[in-house]
Amino acid sequence: MTWIPVAQQLASDLVAWVFLLSGGAKLLDLRNFRIGLLYIPHMRVSWTYPIAVALPLLELALSAGLYWNEPRARWAGVGLLLLFCAVTALVMAARIRVQCNCFGGLGDRALSWSTLRDNALLIGLLLVALPLGPRTEWAVGPVVSLFILEAYVLALAMRSNIDVLKRLREQGAL
């Protein structure tokens, strides 16, 4: 049963990478991230300024905490992802299209069922990692988890491209 701690560490490191990429991308595109917040129902303009700065910093702090195997970081990550799910559900219930801005200017998808799916997956990974003990190795976990994260992103992109090719074929373009 020695694979269980390895799986837990990979799960935690995967979410750490996601928070690192998400928080960093938002900080690099802070103005557009703040403007995107304005489209969320019930969001006040005055709230967008502190949220636009605090949220990316929180994501970066959670990333570091997850990398150091801090139990509070795992619970805080679950809470933050549940909040993201609630905001996504609010937007979907209002039947409006709001850009996700999950990764700042690095993506262009809208808040949707796929956002809920991805957040649920991240919550599941954190729940798997809850009983994780102190980190014993420092290099293998982050490298393997980054590879898995990149493979997931590529698989989603390939699935999207296959759908585009099918539509082009149906239209007689291919």
N, C-alpha and C positions, 0 to 999 in steps of 0.2 A: 504493500500500500504506500510505497514511497512516492508514487506519482501524484498523490493528492496534494501535498504541499507545493509541488511544482506547478500543478494546474491552478491552484489558488494564487500563486505568485504571478503567473502569466495573466490571470484574470485581472488582478490588481494593477499590473504594469500596463495592460491594454487600456484600462480606463485612465491611468495616469497620463499616457500619451495623448489620449483624446482631450483631456482637460488642458494639457500643455499646448497642444496645437490650437484648440479653440480659444483659450485665453490669450495666447500670443497673437493670433490672427485678429482678434477683436481689438487688442491694443494698437496694432499696426494700422487699423482702419477705424479708429475711434469715432470720428465724425459720422461716417456712414452707419456705424453700428448704432449710435445714439439716434440718428434720424429714423432708422428702421424700428426702433422702439416705439416711436410715435404712432405707428399703425396698429399697435396692439390695443384691443378694446379696453377702455377705462384707464388707459395710461395718461397721466398728466405730464405736461411738458416739463414741469419743475422736477418730476421724478426721473426723467431720462438722463439728466446730468450725473447725479450720483450713481445711478444704476450702471450707466455706460462705463464708468471708471471702476466701480466696486466689483461688478460681476467678473470682468476678466482677471482682476487681481485675485479674487476668490478662487477662480478656476486654476490659476497658477499656484496658489497656496495649496489647494487640494491635490494638485499634481505632485507637488513636493511631498506632501503628507502621505500620499499613496505610495510613492517611491520609497519612503522611509518606513512603510508599514504601520502608520499611525492608525489605530482603530477609530479614533474620532474622525479622521479624514474619510474613512469608508462610510461611516454613518452620515456625515455631512454631504458626501457625494450622492448617496441615495436620496437624501432630502432635496438637494439641488436638482437632481434629475426628475424627481417627482414634481417639483415646481415647474420645470420645463414642460413636463407632460400636461400639467394643469393649464399652463398658458397656451399650449398647442390645442388642447381641447376647447378652451375658451374661443380661440380664433376660429376653429373649425365649426363650433356651434353658431358663431356669428356669420358664418358662410362668407367670409372675406378672404382674400388672398394676401398673405403677409409673408414677406421674404424671411427665411429662417435666420440668416446671419449667424448661424451656429459657428461658422468658422470665418467670421468677418467677411472680407471680400473674396474669399477663396471658393465660395460656392454660390449658386443662384437658385437653390430649390426653395420652395415655399413650405411653410408649416403644414404638415399633412399626416396621413397615416404612416408614411415612411419615417417621419420624425418620431412619432410615437413608438414605432417598432424599434428604431435604433436606440432610443432612450430606455425602452424596456429591456433591450439586450444589455445595455450598460448597467442598468440596475441589477439584472441577473448576475452579471459578472462580479459586481461588488458584493452581492449577497453570498456568492460562492467564496469570496475572499474574506468574509467576516472573521472566521476563526484563525486567520493567518497569524503566525508568530513573527518574531524578529527576522529580518532579512539575513540570510546566511551567505548569499552570493550577490555580487553587485554588477556583473556584466551580462551574463547569459540571458536573464529574464527580460531586461529592457530590449535587447537586440531581437530576441525571438518574438516578443510581443509587438514590436514595431513591424516586423515582417508580416505577422498575422494581420495587423491592422491594415497595412498596405494591400495585402491580398484581398481583404474584405472590400476595400474601396475599389480596387480594380474589378472585382467580381460584380459589384453594383454598376460600375461604368460599362462593363461588357454587356450586362443584361439590358441596360438602357440602349446601347448601340444596336443590339440584336433587335429590339423593338423598332428602332428607327429603320433598320434595313428591311424588316418585314413590311412596314408601312410603305417604304419606297417601292418594294416589289409589288405590293398590292396596287399601287398607283401606276405601275408600268414603267417606272423610272429605271429599274434594274432588269 
